[in-house]
């Protein structure tokens, strides 16, 4: 059974591009234990979101795209909460924030005590995603796009899908 951390790992591999990684370094970057990372990669390969590549794996871009566009919002439904400080996500995070004007409503944010933006709590894909996103701008953008698909309105989802498909096509 696929877990949300498996999707986080696949998005990190997309963000890394052709960069060679080790289980140890990737586990550190994602705030996972090496055994959690090994299990996540194994599940992603079983779910056909990744392809075995030597001792590691690489994303199966076509299958990953299909899952992110059509499945992630039904499998990993976000929880919404009260106003809080946090890191903007969805339409309020990069790269979509430039396309959507600020409205009177509070933007979706991942709750984070170090957050600079006041918004409505929006659960991250995985609990450690916020810390990992702070360390990697590419991963942050991919996670925000996935959140726009998971919990955005139709226009936000459509734009997120378009941008996400372009990003994935660059690596395929």
N, C-alpha and C positions, 0 to 999 in steps of 0.2 A: 504494500500500500504506500502510495506516494505521500510524502510529508512536505510541509511548507519549506523546511530547510533544504530540501532537495532542489526546489525551484530557485532558492537563494544561491545555492552552489552553481547551478547552471547559468544563472545571470552573471555571477562572478566570472565564470569561464568565458562568457561572451565578452565581458568587460576586459578581460586579459588579452583577448585576441590570440595572436600566435605566441605569446609569451609562455615560456616553459615554466611549469609550476611543480611544486612538490606537495605532498599531502600535509607535511608539517607547516610549510609557509602559508598554504591556503587555509588550513585550520586556524592559524593565528590571525590571519586577515579577517576571517569571518566569525571569530570568537566562538569556534566550535572545538571540540576535542578531536584528535586525529581519528578515533574510532567512529565518532559521529560523521565525520567527513567521508571515511571509507564506506560507511553504510549509506550515506546520501548518494554517493557516486554509484554504488551497486544498485540502489533502487532506481536511479535515473536511467541506468543502462537497461534494467529490466522493463521499465516503462517506455523504452525506446526514445527517451528524450536525449540520450547520450550514446556515443559509440565508444567501445573499448579502444584505447590507443596506447599500446605498450602496457606500462604499469598503471596508467591513469585512464582518462577518458576525455573526449571532446564533445561539445554539443552537437546533436543531430538537428541542425538549424530548421529544416522544414517541419519536423515533428514538434520541436520546441515552439516554433511560431504558431502552429496549429493549436497546441495546447494553451499557450498564453492568450491567443485571440479568442478562442472559442470555449475553453474549459476552466481557466483559472478563476473566473468570477463565480462559478458555481461550486467549485471545490473548496476554495479558500475565501469564504465570504468575510468581508471586514466587519469588525465591531466598531460601532460609533459611540462616542461618549460625550461628556460635558466639555465646556470650554477649558482649555489648558494651554500651557506653553509647550512649544515643540518645534519640530523640523517640518517645514511644508512638504506636502506630498500631493499626488494626483495632479489636478490642473494647476495647483498653486506651487508645485515644485518645478525644477528645471526638467525638461526643456519647454514644458507647456505654459509656464507662467507668463511668458512673453506674448503668447497668443490669446490669453484670456485677461480681460480688464478686471481690475479689482472691483468687487461688488460690495454691497452692504453686509453680506453674510460673512461669517468667519470662515476662513479657508480650512481644509482638512490638514491636520498636522499629526505626526507621530509624537506621542507624549515623550518629552525629554526635558529633564531639569535644566539642561544647558541650552534649550531652545530659545531662539530670538523672536519667534512669531507666536502671537496669541491666536488660537484657532480652535476648531472642534476636533476632539480626539478621534483618530482613525487608526485602528490597529495595524501595525506593520505586518508584512507577510510572515516574518519570523521575529521572535523577540530580540534577537541580536542584530537584526538588519539595520537598526538606527546607528549603532556603533560602527558597523562595517561600512555603511554609507558615508559616515563622516570621514572615513579614511580614504575613500575611493569615489571621486566625482562621477566616473563613468557608471559605477554600480548604482550610485544614488539616482542618476537619471533613469536607468533601466527600472529600478524599483518604483520610482514615481510614475513612470509610464504604466507599469503593471497595476499600480494602485488606481490610476485613472480608468483602467479597464475593469478592475475589480469593483470599483464603487462610484464611478463617475456617471454623469448624465450622458445621453446618447451622443451629443456633439463632442464632449470631452473624450468619450470612448473612441469615437471615430478618428479623432485627431491622434490619440495615443496609439491606436492600431497602425495608422499610417506611418508615424514616426518610428515605432517599434519595428515594423516590417523593413523600413529603410535601414535601420541599424543592423538588423540581423542579416540583411542581404549583403552588407559590406563585408561580412565575415564568411559567408557561405561559399 
